[in-house]
Amino acid sequence: MSARPYITCRELIGFLADYFEDALTEMQSTDFGRHLVVCASCRAYLATYEKTMRAGIAVLRDDSANED
């Protein structure tokens, strides 16, 4: 019996919303993690995506604080 194939980069990107909402199934989470281990490009993409999300959240917080 052979190991499950790795997901593609496109499939990983399709999982991002569920990943950040902690809504991946166990198998999706395993596949996501396996792919990240072997794909430096996706690790870099994920890191940039996370930084962008944090920056956007910070801006939204600042804007709502300034509304008062």
Predicted model as a PDB file, atoms N, CA, C, CB and O in Angstrom, pLDDT in the B-factor column:
MODEL        1                                                                  
ATOM      1  N   MET A   1       0.845  -1.187   0.000  1.00 52.00           N  
ATOM      2  CA  MET A   1       0.000   0.000   0.000  1.00 52.00           C  
ATOM      3  C   MET A   1       0.884   1.241   0.000  1.00 52.00           C  
ATOM      4  CB  MET A   1      -0.958   0.003   1.222  1.00 52.00           C  
ATOM      5  O   MET A   1       1.793   1.359   0.821  1.00 52.00           O  
ATOM      6  N   SER A   2       0.620   2.160  -0.915  1.00 57.00           N  
ATOM      7  CA  SER A   2       1.444   3.363  -1.011  1.00 57.00           C  
ATOM      8  C   SER A   2       0.871   4.486  -0.146  1.00 57.00           C  
ATOM      9  CB  SER A   2       1.553   3.821  -2.475  1.00 57.00           C  
ATOM     10  O   SER A   2      -0.308   4.486   0.207  1.00 57.00           O  
ATOM     11  N   ALA A   3       1.732   5.432   0.181  1.00 81.00           N  
ATOM     12  CA  ALA A   3       1.319   6.580   0.990  1.00 81.00           C  
ATOM     13  C   ALA A   3       0.402   7.478   0.158  1.00 81.00           C  
ATOM     14  CB  ALA A   3       2.560   7.380   1.503  1.00 81.00           C  
ATOM     15  O   ALA A   3       0.449   7.483  -1.072  1.00 81.00           O  
ATOM     16  N   ARG A   4      -0.424   8.227   0.865  1.00 85.00           N  
ATOM     17  CA  ARG A   4      -1.289   9.186   0.165  1.00 85.00           C  
ATOM     18  C   ARG A   4      -0.426  10.196  -0.583  1.00 85.00           C  
ATOM     19  CB  ARG A   4      -2.242   9.913   1.163  1.00 85.00           C  
ATOM     20  O   ARG A   4       0.629  10.593  -0.089  1.00 85.00           O  
ATOM     21  N   PRO A   5      -0.863  10.614  -1.766  1.00 93.00           N  
ATOM     22  CA  PRO A   5      -0.100  11.628  -2.489  1.00 93.00           C  
ATOM     23  C   PRO A   5      -0.199  12.982  -1.772  1.00 93.00           C  
ATOM     24  CB  PRO A   5      -0.609  11.748  -3.948  1.00 93.00           C  
ATOM     25  O   PRO A   5      -1.154  13.246  -1.041  1.00 93.00           O  
ATOM     26  N   TYR A   6       0.781  13.806  -1.994  1.00 95.00           N  
ATOM     27  CA  TYR A   6       0.763  15.149  -1.417  1.00 95.00           C  
ATOM     28  C   TYR A   6      -0.270  15.999  -2.140  1.00 95.00           C  
ATOM     29  CB  TYR A   6       2.163  15.808  -1.498  1.00 95.00           C  
ATOM     30  O   TYR A   6      -0.507  15.823  -3.335  1.00 95.00           O  
ATOM     31  N   ILE A   7      -0.885  16.923  -1.405  1.00 96.00           N  
ATOM     32  CA  ILE A   7      -1.787  17.869  -2.050  1.00 96.00           C  
ATOM     33  C   ILE A   7      -0.945  18.852  -2.863  1.00 96.00           C  
ATOM     34  CB  ILE A   7      -2.677  18.619  -0.996  1.00 96.00           C  
ATOM     35  O   ILE A   7       0.256  18.995  -2.632  1.00 96.00           O  
ATOM     36  N   THR A   8      -1.582  19.516  -3.804  1.00 97.00           N  
ATOM     37  CA  THR A   8      -0.895  20.507  -4.620  1.00 97.00           C  
ATOM     38  C   THR A   8      -0.866  21.854  -3.899  1.00 97.00           C  
ATOM     39  CB  THR A   8      -1.578  20.645  -5.996  1.00 97.00           C  
ATOM     40  O   THR A   8      -1.571  22.066  -2.912  1.00 97.00           O  
ATOM     41  N   CYS A   9      -0.049  22.738  -4.406  1.00 97.00           N  
ATOM     42  CA  CYS A   9       0.000  24.091  -3.848  1.00 97.00           C  
ATOM     43  C   CYS A   9      -1.372  24.760  -3.964  1.00 97.00           C  
ATOM     44  CB  CYS A   9       1.078  24.940  -4.570  1.00 97.00           C  
ATOM     45  O   CYS A   9      -1.814  25.444  -3.041  1.00 97.00           O  
ATOM     46  N   ARG A  10      -2.027  24.563  -5.077  1.00 97.00           N  
ATOM     47  CA  ARG A  10      -3.357  25.149  -5.282  1.00 97.00           C  
ATOM     48  C   ARG A  10      -4.354  24.607  -4.257  1.00 97.00           C  
ATOM     49  CB  ARG A  10      -3.858  24.861  -6.714  1.00 97.00           C  
ATOM     50  O   ARG A  10      -5.179  25.359  -3.739  1.00 97.00           O  
ATOM     51  N   GLU A  11      -4.283  23.318  -3.964  1.00 96.00           N  
ATOM     52  CA  GLU A  11      -5.181  22.737  -2.956  1.00 96.00           C  
ATOM     53  C   GLU A  11      -4.884  23.329  -1.579  1.00 96.00           C  
ATOM     54  CB  GLU A  11      -5.038  21.192  -2.918  1.00 96.00           C  
ATOM     55  O   GLU A  11      -5.809  23.618  -0.820  1.00 96.00           O  
ATOM     56  N   LEU A  12      -3.611  23.510  -1.252  1.00 96.00           N  
ATOM     57  CA  LEU A  12      -3.250  24.102   0.029  1.00 96.00           C  
ATOM     58  C   LEU A  12      -3.845  25.502   0.153  1.00 96.00           C  
ATOM     59  CB  LEU A  12      -1.719  24.153   0.190  1.00 96.00           C  
ATOM     60  O   LEU A  12      -4.409  25.850   1.190  1.00 96.00           O  
ATOM     61  N   ILE A  13      -3.722  26.297  -0.896  1.00 96.00           N  
ATOM     62  CA  ILE A  13      -4.271  27.650  -0.877  1.00 96.00           C  
ATOM     63  C   ILE A  13      -5.784  27.608  -0.705  1.00 96.00           C  
ATOM     64  CB  ILE A  13      -3.902  28.403  -2.164  1.00 96.00           C  
ATOM     65  O   ILE A  13      -6.360  28.472  -0.042  1.00 96.00           O  
ATOM     66  N   GLY A  14      -6.428  26.608  -1.298  1.00 95.00           N  
ATOM     67  CA  GLY A  14      -7.864  26.449  -1.133  1.00 95.00           C  
ATOM     68  C   GLY A  14      -8.276  26.129   0.297  1.00 95.00           C  
ATOM     69  O   GLY A  14      -9.424  26.355   0.679  1.00 95.00           O  
ATOM     70  N   PHE A  15      -7.349  25.606   1.084  1.00 95.00           N  
ATOM     71  CA  PHE A  15      -7.618  25.274   2.492  1.00 95.00           C  
ATOM     72  C   PHE A  15      -7.382  26.450   3.444  1.00 95.00           C  
ATOM     73  CB  PHE A  15      -6.749  24.106   2.915  1.00 95.00           C  
ATOM     74  O   PHE A  15      -7.704  26.343   4.627  1.00 95.00           O  
ATOM     75  N   LEU A  16      -6.834  27.562   2.966  1.00 94.00           N  
ATOM     76  CA  LEU A  16      -6.396  28.625   3.874  1.00 94.00           C  
ATOM     77  C   LEU A  16      -7.503  29.165   4.782  1.00 94.00           C  
ATOM     78  CB  LEU A  16      -5.825  29.753   3.077  1.00 94.00           C  
ATOM     79  O   LEU A  16      -7.286  29.325   5.983  1.00 94.00           O  
ATOM     80  N   ALA A  17      -8.665  29.446   4.235  1.00 92.00           N  
ATOM     81  CA  ALA A  17      -9.749  29.987   5.073  1.00 92.00           C  
ATOM     82  C   ALA A  17     -10.089  29.019   6.193  1.00 92.00           C  
ATOM     83  CB  ALA A  17     -11.006  30.277   4.225  1.00 92.00           C  
ATOM     84  O   ALA A  17     -10.209  29.424   7.349  1.00 92.00           O  
ATOM     85  N   ASP A  18     -10.245  27.742   5.861  1.00 96.00           N  
ATOM     86  CA  ASP A  18     -10.554  26.748   6.889  1.00 96.00           C  
ATOM     87  C   ASP A  18      -9.395  26.585   7.869  1.00 96.00           C  
ATOM     88  CB  ASP A  18     -10.886  25.400   6.243  1.00 96.00           C  
ATOM     89  O   ASP A  18      -9.613  26.362   9.060  1.00 96.00           O  
ATOM     90  N   TYR A  19      -8.173  26.694   7.374  1.00 95.00           N  
ATOM     91  CA  TYR A  19      -6.993  26.611   8.248  1.00 95.00           C  
ATOM     92  C   TYR A  19      -7.037  27.716   9.302  1.00 95.00           C  
ATOM     93  CB  TYR A  19      -5.686  26.714   7.417  1.00 95.00           C  
ATOM     94  O   TYR A  19      -6.842  27.452  10.489  1.00 95.00           O  
ATOM     95  N   PHE A  20      -7.290  28.937   8.876  1.00 92.00           N  
ATOM     96  CA  PHE A  20      -7.301  30.052   9.819  1.00 92.00           C  
ATOM     97  C   PHE A  20      -8.524  30.038  10.725  1.00 92.00           C  
ATOM     98  CB  PHE A  20      -7.242  31.360   9.070  1.00 92.00           C  
ATOM     99  O   PHE A  20      -8.498  30.632  11.803  1.00 92.00           O  
ATOM    100  N   GLU A  21      -9.579  29.382  10.312  1.00 94.00           N  
ATOM    101  CA  GLU A  21     -10.771  29.237  11.159  1.00 94.00           C  
ATOM    102  C   GLU A  21     -10.718  27.968  11.992  1.00 94.00           C  
ATOM    103  CB  GLU A  21     -12.033  29.236  10.305  1.00 94.00           C  
ATOM    104  O   GLU A  21     -11.676  27.644  12.693  1.00 94.00           O  
ATOM    105  N   ASP A  22      -9.601  27.244  11.920  1.00 95.00           N  
ATOM    106  CA  ASP A  22      -9.418  25.974  12.624  1.00 95.00           C  
ATOM    107  C   ASP A  22     -10.551  25.003  12.291  1.00 95.00           C  
ATOM    108  CB  ASP A  22      -9.347  26.207  14.145  1.00 95.00           C  
ATOM    109  O   ASP A  22     -11.095  24.327  13.164  1.00 95.00           O  
ATOM    110  N   ALA A  23     -10.890  24.955  10.991  1.00 97.00           N  
ATOM    111  CA  ALA A  23     -12.019  24.146  10.552  1.00 97.00           C  
ATOM    112  C   ALA A  23     -11.614  23.031   9.591  1.00 97.00           C  
ATOM    113  CB  ALA A  23     -13.047  25.026   9.898  1.00 97.00           C  
ATOM    114  O   ALA A  23     -12.477  22.430   8.951  1.00 97.00           O  
ATOM    115  N   LEU A  24     -10.325  22.746   9.479  1.00 97.00           N  
ATOM    116  CA  LEU A  24      -9.898  21.646   8.616  1.00 97.00           C  
ATOM    117  C   LEU A  24     -10.271  20.315   9.261  1.00 97.00           C  
ATOM    118  CB  LEU A  24      -8.372  21.714   8.348  1.00 97.00           C  
ATOM    119  O   LEU A  24     -10.226  20.170  10.483  1.00 97.00           O  
ATOM    120  N   THR A  25     -10.635  19.361   8.436  1.00 96.00           N  
ATOM    121  CA  THR A  25     -10.834  18.014   8.954  1.00 96.00           C  
ATOM    122  C   THR A  25      -9.469  17.470   9.370  1.00 96.00           C  
ATOM    123  CB  THR A  25     -11.522  17.084   7.889  1.00 96.00           C  
ATOM    124  O   THR A  25      -8.438  18.062   9.053  1.00 96.00           O  
ATOM    125  N   GLU A  26      -9.465  16.367  10.063  1.00 96.00           N  
ATOM    126  CA  GLU A  26      -8.203  15.761  10.481  1.00 96.00           C  
ATOM    127  C   GLU A  26      -7.336  15.412   9.270  1.00 96.00           C  
ATOM    128  CB  GLU A  26      -8.467  14.504  11.323  1.00 96.00           C  
ATOM    129  O   GLU A  26      -6.128  15.650   9.272  1.00 96.00           O  
ATOM    130  N   MET A  27      -7.959  14.850   8.245  1.00 95.00           N  
ATOM    131  CA  MET A  27      -7.202  14.475   7.047  1.00 95.00           C  
ATOM    132  C   MET A  27      -6.677  15.725   6.318  1.00 95.00           C  
ATOM    133  CB  MET A  27      -8.088  13.631   6.095  1.00 95.00           C  
ATOM    134  O   MET A  27      -5.532  15.742   5.866  1.00 95.00           O  
ATOM    135  N   GLN A  28      -7.506  16.757   6.205  1.00 96.00           N  
ATOM    136  CA  GLN A  28      -7.061  17.998   5.563  1.00 96.00           C  
ATOM    137  C   GLN A  28      -5.899  18.610   6.330  1.00 96.00           C  
ATOM    138  CB  GLN A  28      -8.221  19.005   5.465  1.00 96.00           C  
ATOM    139  O   GLN A  28      -4.929  19.075   5.731  1.00 96.00           O  
ATOM    140  N   SER A  29      -5.996  18.610   7.641  1.00 96.00           N  
ATOM    141  CA  SER A  29      -4.928  19.157   8.471  1.00 96.00           C  
ATOM    142  C   SER A  29      -3.632  18.383   8.273  1.00 96.00           C  
ATOM    143  CB  SER A  29      -5.333  19.135   9.944  1.00 96.00           C  
ATOM    144  O   SER A  29      -2.556  18.974   8.179  1.00 96.00           O  
ATOM    145  N   THR A  30      -3.739  17.069   8.211  1.00 95.00           N  
ATOM    146  CA  THR A  30      -2.564  16.231   7.970  1.00 95.00           C  
ATOM    147  C   THR A  30      -1.967  16.523   6.600  1.00 95.00           C  
ATOM    148  CB  THR A  30      -2.930  14.741   8.083  1.00 95.00           C  
ATOM    149  O   THR A  30      -0.754  16.685   6.466  1.00 95.00           O  
ATOM    150  N   ASP A  31      -2.825  16.589   5.581  1.00 96.00           N  
ATOM    151  CA  ASP A  31      -2.358  16.877   4.226  1.00 96.00           C  
ATOM    152  C   ASP A  31      -1.721  18.260   4.148  1.00 96.00           C  
ATOM    153  CB  ASP A  31      -3.516  16.775   3.229  1.00 96.00           C  
ATOM    154  O   ASP A  31      -0.692  18.435   3.496  1.00 96.00           O  
ATOM    155  N   PHE A  32      -2.324  19.234   4.808  1.00 97.00           N  
ATOM    156  CA  PHE A  32      -1.823  20.605   4.836  1.00 97.00           C  
ATOM    157  C   PHE A  32      -0.411  20.615   5.434  1.00 97.00           C  
ATOM    158  CB  PHE A  32      -2.780  21.529   5.655  1.00 97.00           C  
ATOM    159  O   PHE A  32       0.513  21.187   4.854  1.00 97.00           O  
ATOM    160  N   GLY A  33      -0.259  19.988   6.578  1.00 96.00           N  
ATOM    161  CA  GLY A  33       1.034  19.938   7.252  1.00 96.00           C  
ATOM    162  C   GLY A  33       2.087  19.187   6.456  1.00 96.00           C  
ATOM    163  O   GLY A  33       3.237  19.620   6.384  1.00 96.00           O  
ATOM    164  N   ARG A  34       1.704  18.062   5.855  1.00 96.00           N  
ATOM    165  CA  ARG A  34       2.651  17.289   5.029  1.00 96.00           C  
ATOM    166  C   ARG A  34       3.163  18.127   3.868  1.00 96.00           C  
ATOM    167  CB  ARG A  34       1.985  16.003   4.493  1.00 96.00           C  
ATOM    168  O   ARG A  34       4.351  18.098   3.549  1.00 96.00           O  
ATOM    169  N   HIS A  35       2.260  18.874   3.239  1.00 97.00           N  
ATOM    170  CA  HIS A  35       2.658  19.698   2.103  1.00 97.00           C  
ATOM    171  C   HIS A  35       3.632  20.783   2.549  1.00 97.00           C  
ATOM    172  CB  HIS A  35       1.424  20.329   1.433  1.00 97.00           C  
ATOM    173  O   HIS A  35       4.636  21.037   1.884  1.00 97.00           O  
ATOM    174  N   LEU A  36       3.331  21.417   3.673  1.00 97.00           N  
ATOM    175  CA  LEU A  36       4.207  22.492   4.148  1.00 97.00           C  
ATOM    176  C   LEU A  36       5.619  21.990   4.455  1.00 97.00           C  
ATOM    177  CB  LEU A  36       3.611  23.140   5.391  1.00 97.00           C  
ATOM    178  O   LEU A  36       6.588  22.728   4.279  1.00 97.00           O  
ATOM    179  N   VAL A  37       5.739  20.761   4.905  1.00 97.00           N  
ATOM    180  CA  VAL A  37       7.049  20.190   5.214  1.00 97.00           C  
ATOM    181  C   VAL A  37       7.926  20.142   3.967  1.00 97.00           C  
ATOM    182  CB  VAL A  37       6.897  18.783   5.809  1.00 97.00           C  
ATOM    183  O   VAL A  37       9.135  20.352   4.054  1.00 97.00           O  
ATOM    184  N   VAL A  38       7.333  19.869   2.815  1.00 97.00           N  
ATOM    185  CA  VAL A  38       8.126  19.684   1.595  1.00 97.00           C  
ATOM    186  C   VAL A  38       8.108  20.887   0.650  1.00 97.00           C  
ATOM    187  CB  VAL A  38       7.628  18.479   0.859  1.00 97.00           C  
ATOM    188  O   VAL A  38       8.817  20.869  -0.356  1.00 97.00           O  
ATOM    189  N   CYS A  39       7.330  21.922   0.935  1.00 97.00           N  
ATOM    190  CA  CYS A  39       7.176  23.031  -0.016  1.00 97.00           C  
ATOM    191  C   CYS A  39       7.560  24.366   0.613  1.00 97.00           C  
ATOM    192  CB  CYS A  39       5.736  23.095  -0.528  1.00 97.00           C  
ATOM    193  O   CYS A  39       6.761  24.985   1.316  1.00 97.00           O  
ATOM    194  N   ALA A  40       8.775  24.796   0.356  1.00 98.00           N  
ATOM    195  CA  ALA A  40       9.260  26.072   0.888  1.00 98.00           C  
ATOM    196  C   ALA A  40       8.441  27.247   0.358  1.00 98.00           C  
ATOM    197  CB  ALA A  40      10.735  26.265   0.535  1.00 98.00           C  
ATOM    198  O   ALA A  40       8.229  28.223   1.077  1.00 98.00           O  
ATOM    199  N   SER A  41       7.983  27.165  -0.878  1.00 98.00           N  
ATOM    200  CA  SER A  41       7.184  28.255  -1.458  1.00 98.00           C  
ATOM    201  C   SER A  41       5.883  28.452  -0.687  1.00 98.00           C  
ATOM    202  CB  SER A  41       6.877  27.970  -2.939  1.00 98.00           C  
ATOM    203  O   SER A  41       5.489  29.586  -0.416  1.00 98.00           O  
ATOM    204  N   CYS A  42       5.222  27.367  -0.335  1.00 98.00           N  
ATOM    205  CA  CYS A  42       3.966  27.480   0.415  1.00 98.00           C  
ATOM    206  C   CYS A  42       4.212  27.939   1.848  1.00 98.00           C  
ATOM    207  CB  CYS A  42       3.227  26.141   0.417  1.00 98.00           C  
ATOM    208  O   CYS A  42       3.393  28.663   2.414  1.00 98.00           O  
ATOM    209  N   ARG A  43       5.323  27.527   2.437  1.00 98.00           N  
ATOM    210  CA  ARG A  43       5.656  28.028   3.784  1.00 98.00           C  
ATOM    211  C   ARG A  43       5.839  29.533   3.731  1.00 98.00           C  
ATOM    212  CB  ARG A  43       6.943  27.344   4.339  1.00 98.00           C  
ATOM    213  O   ARG A  43       5.348  30.246   4.606  1.00 98.00           O  
ATOM    214  N   ALA A  44       6.537  30.027   2.719  1.00 98.00           N  
ATOM    215  CA  ALA A  44       6.751  31.471   2.567  1.00 98.00           C  
ATOM    216  C   ALA A  44       5.426  32.177   2.297  1.00 98.00           C  
ATOM    217  CB  ALA A  44       7.754  31.758   1.424  1.00 98.00           C  
ATOM    218  O   ALA A  44       5.166  33.243   2.855  1.00 98.00           O  
ATOM    219  N   TYR A  45       4.589  31.588   1.446  1.00 97.00           N  
ATOM    220  CA  TYR A  45       3.289  32.167   1.134  1.00 97.00           C  
ATOM    221  C   TYR A  45       2.431  32.266   2.399  1.00 97.00           C  
ATOM    222  CB  TYR A  45       2.569  31.329   0.057  1.00 97.00           C  
ATOM    223  O   TYR A  45       1.801  33.292   2.654  1.00 97.00           O  
ATOM    224  N   LEU A  46       2.415  31.197   3.179  1.00 97.00           N  
ATOM    225  CA  LEU A  46       1.626  31.176   4.407  1.00 97.00           C  
ATOM    226  C   LEU A  46       2.119  32.234   5.386  1.00 97.00           C  
ATOM    227  CB  LEU A  46       1.680  29.788   5.056  1.00 97.00           C  
ATOM    228  O   LEU A  46       1.309  32.921   6.010  1.00 97.00           O  
ATOM    229  N   ALA A  47       3.423  32.375   5.528  1.00 97.00           N  
ATOM    230  CA  ALA A  47       3.982  33.382   6.438  1.00 97.00           C  
ATOM    231  C   ALA A  47       3.584  34.789   5.994  1.00 97.00           C  
ATOM    232  CB  ALA A  47       5.520  33.260   6.503  1.00 97.00           C  
ATOM    233  O   ALA A  47       3.213  35.620   6.823  1.00 97.00           O  
ATOM    234  N   THR A  48       3.659  35.054   4.703  1.00 96.00           N  
ATOM    235  CA  THR A  48       3.275  36.367   4.175  1.00 96.00           C  
ATOM    236  C   THR A  48       1.781  36.601   4.357  1.00 96.00           C  
ATOM    237  CB  THR A  48       3.653  36.485   2.687  1.00 96.00           C  
ATOM    238  O   THR A  48       1.362  37.699   4.724  1.00 96.00           O  
ATOM    239  N   TYR A  49       0.988  35.588   4.105  1.00 95.00           N  
ATOM    240  CA  TYR A  49      -0.458  35.672   4.264  1.00 95.00           C  
ATOM    241  C   TYR A  49      -0.813  36.002   5.714  1.00 95.00           C  
ATOM    242  CB  TYR A  49      -1.128  34.353   3.830  1.00 95.00           C  
ATOM    243  O   TYR A  49      -1.663  36.855   5.970  1.00 95.00           O  
ATOM    244  N   GLU A  50      -0.164  35.328   6.656  1.00 94.00           N  
ATOM    245  CA  GLU A  50      -0.424  35.576   8.080  1.00 94.00           C  
ATOM    246  C   GLU A  50      -0.050  37.007   8.461  1.00 94.00           C  
ATOM    247  CB  GLU A  50       0.359  34.575   8.955  1.00 94.00           C  
ATOM    248  O   GLU A  50      -0.792  37.663   9.192  1.00 94.00           O  
ATOM    249  N   LYS A  51       1.091  37.498   7.974  1.00 96.00           N  
ATOM    250  CA  LYS A  51       1.511  38.876   8.263  1.00 96.00           C  
ATOM    251  C   LYS A  51       0.506  39.874   7.695  1.00 96.00           C  
ATOM    252  CB  LYS A  51       2.917  39.150   7.684  1.00 96.00           C  
ATOM    253  O   LYS A  51       0.177  40.866   8.344  1.00 96.00           O  
ATOM    254  N   THR A  52       0.025  39.615   6.499  1.00 94.00           N  
ATOM    255  CA  THR A  52      -0.953  40.497   5.869  1.00 94.00           C  
ATOM    256  C   THR A  52      -2.247  40.519   6.664  1.00 94.00           C  
ATOM    257  CB  THR A  52      -1.226  40.060   4.428  1.00 94.00           C  
ATOM    258  O   THR A  52      -2.830  41.582   6.879  1.00 94.00           O  
ATOM    259  N   MET A  53      -2.699  39.354   7.101  1.00 91.00           N  
ATOM    260  CA  MET A  53      -3.923  39.295   7.902  1.00 91.00           C  
ATOM    261  C   MET A  53      -3.752  40.071   9.211  1.00 91.00           C  
ATOM    262  CB  MET A  53      -4.304  37.828   8.196  1.00 91.00           C  
ATOM    263  O   MET A  53      -4.640  40.825   9.608  1.00 91.00           O  
ATOM    264  N   ARG A  54      -2.617  39.884   9.875  1.00 91.00           N  
ATOM    265  CA  ARG A  54      -2.374  40.614  11.137  1.00 91.00           C  
ATOM    266  C   ARG A  54      -2.363  42.120  10.916  1.00 91.00           C  
ATOM    267  CB  ARG A  54      -1.042  40.174  11.764  1.00 91.00           C  
ATOM    268  O   ARG A  54      -2.910  42.874  11.720  1.00 91.00           O  
ATOM    269  N   ALA A  55      -1.739  42.556   9.824  1.00 93.00           N  
ATOM    270  CA  ALA A  55      -1.688  43.984   9.518  1.00 93.00           C  
ATOM    271  C   ALA A  55      -3.091  44.518   9.253  1.00 93.00           C  
ATOM    272  CB  ALA A  55      -0.775  44.248   8.303  1.00 93.00           C  
ATOM    273  O   ALA A  55      -3.437  45.604   9.718  1.00 93.00           O  
ATOM    274  N   GLY A  56      -3.897  43.770   8.516  1.00 91.00           N  
ATOM    275  CA  GLY A  56      -5.265  44.194   8.236  1.00 91.00           C  
ATOM    276  C   GLY A  56      -6.097  44.280   9.502  1.00 91.00           C  
ATOM    277  O   GLY A  56      -6.874  45.220   9.675  1.00 91.00           O  
ATOM    278  N   ILE A  57      -5.941  43.318  10.375  1.00 90.00           N  
ATOM    279  CA  ILE A  57      -6.676  43.334  11.644  1.00 90.00           C  
ATOM    280  C   ILE A  57      -6.240  44.526  12.488  1.00 90.00           C  
ATOM    281  CB  ILE A  57      -6.457  42.014  12.422  1.00 90.00           C  
ATOM    282  O   ILE A  57      -7.076  45.177  13.115  1.00 90.00           O  
ATOM    283  N   ALA A  58      -4.952  44.817  12.513  1.00 90.00           N  
ATOM    284  CA  ALA A  58      -4.443  45.959  13.284  1.00 90.00           C  
ATOM    285  C   ALA A  58      -5.027  47.271  12.752  1.00 90.00           C  
ATOM    286  CB  ALA A  58      -2.895  46.003  13.234  1.00 90.00           C  
ATOM    287  O   ALA A  58      -5.399  48.145  13.535  1.00 90.00           O  
ATOM    288  N   VAL A  59      -5.108  47.410  11.443  1.00 88.00           N  
ATOM    289  CA  VAL A  59      -5.673  48.622  10.841  1.00 88.00           C  
ATOM    290  C   VAL A  59      -7.143  48.749  11.204  1.00 88.00           C  
ATOM    291  CB  VAL A  59      -5.499  48.607   9.308  1.00 88.00           C  
ATOM    292  O   VAL A  59      -7.603  49.835  11.558  1.00 88.00           O  
ATOM    293  N   LEU A  60      -7.879  47.660  11.120  1.00 88.00           N  
ATOM    294  CA  LEU A  60      -9.299  47.701  11.477  1.00 88.00           C  
ATOM    295  C   LEU A  60      -9.488  48.082  12.938  1.00 88.00           C  
ATOM    296  CB  LEU A  60      -9.959  46.347  11.201  1.00 88.00           C  
ATOM    297  O   LEU A  60     -10.397  48.843  13.267  1.00 88.00           O  
ATOM    298  N   ARG A  61      -8.641  47.562  13.814  1.00 87.00           N  
ATOM    299  CA  ARG A  61      -8.730  47.915  15.237  1.00 87.00           C  
ATOM    300  C   ARG A  61      -8.441  49.389  15.443  1.00 87.00           C  
ATOM    301  CB  ARG A  61      -7.759  47.068  16.070  1.00 87.00           C  
ATOM    302  O   ARG A  61      -9.132  50.060  16.209  1.00 87.00           O  
ATOM    303  N   ASP A  62      -7.419  49.896  14.764  1.00 81.00           N  
ATOM    304  CA  ASP A  62      -7.080  51.322  14.882  1.00 81.00           C  
ATOM    305  C   ASP A  62      -8.221  52.195  14.378  1.00 81.00           C  
ATOM    306  CB  ASP A  62      -5.791  51.639  14.100  1.00 81.00           C  
ATOM    307  O   ASP A  62      -8.552  53.201  15.005  1.00 81.00           O  
ATOM    308  N   ASP A  63      -8.825  51.822  13.257  1.00 70.00           N  
ATOM    309  CA  ASP A  63      -9.939  52.589  12.700  1.00 70.00           C  
ATOM    310  C   ASP A  63     -11.132  52.608  13.639  1.00 70.00           C  
ATOM    311  CB  ASP A  63     -10.352  52.018  11.354  1.00 70.00           C  
ATOM    312  O   ASP A  63     -11.763  53.651  13.812  1.00 70.00           O  
ATOM    313  N   SER A  64     -11.451  51.479  14.244  1.00 72.00           N  
ATOM    314  CA  SER A  64     -12.605  51.437  15.144  1.00 72.00           C  
ATOM    315  C   SER A  64     -12.305  52.196  16.444  1.00 72.00           C  
ATOM    316  CB  SER A  64     -12.992  49.971  15.455  1.00 72.00           C  
ATOM    317  O   SER A  64     -13.224  52.736  17.060  1.00 72.00           O  
ATOM    318  N   ALA A  65     -11.058  52.244  16.865  1.00 71.00           N  
ATOM    319  CA  ALA A  65     -10.686  53.004  18.062  1.00 71.00           C  
ATOM    320  C   ALA A  65     -10.772  54.499  17.796  1.00 71.00           C  
ATOM    321  CB  ALA A  65      -9.268  52.629  18.524  1.00 71.00           C  
ATOM    322  O   ALA A  65     -11.070  55.276  18.703  1.00 71.00           O  
ATOM    323  N   ASN A  66     -10.517  54.900  16.574  1.00 71.00           N  
ATOM    324  CA  ASN A  66     -10.552  56.326  16.211  1.00 71.00           C  
ATOM    325  C   ASN A  66     -11.949  56.839  15.950  1.00 71.00           C  
ATOM    326  CB  ASN A  66      -9.709  56.567  14.995  1.00 71.00           C  
ATOM    327  O   ASN A  66     -12.138  58.048  15.823  1.00 71.00           O  
ATOM    328  N   GLU A  67     -12.929  55.969  15.867  1.00 68.00           N  
ATOM    329  CA  GLU A  67     -14.307  56.378  15.623  1.00 68.00           C  
ATOM    330  C   GLU A  67     -14.944  57.012  16.844  1.00 68.00           C  
ATOM    331  CB  GLU A  67     -15.128  55.197  15.181  1.00 68.00           C  
ATOM    332  O   GLU A  67     -15.958  57.699  16.725  1.00 68.00           O  
ATOM    333  N   ASP A  68     -14.378  56.797  17.993  1.00 58.00           N  
ATOM    334  CA  ASP A  68     -14.974  57.339  19.243  1.00 58.00           C  
ATOM    335  C   ASP A  68     -14.713  58.799  19.417  1.00 58.00           C  
ATOM    336  CB  ASP A  68     -14.446  56.607  20.449  1.00 58.00           C  
ATOM    337  O   ASP A  68     -15.144  59.389  20.407  1.00 58.00           O  
TER     338      ASP A  68                                                      
ENDMDL                                                                          
END                                                                             
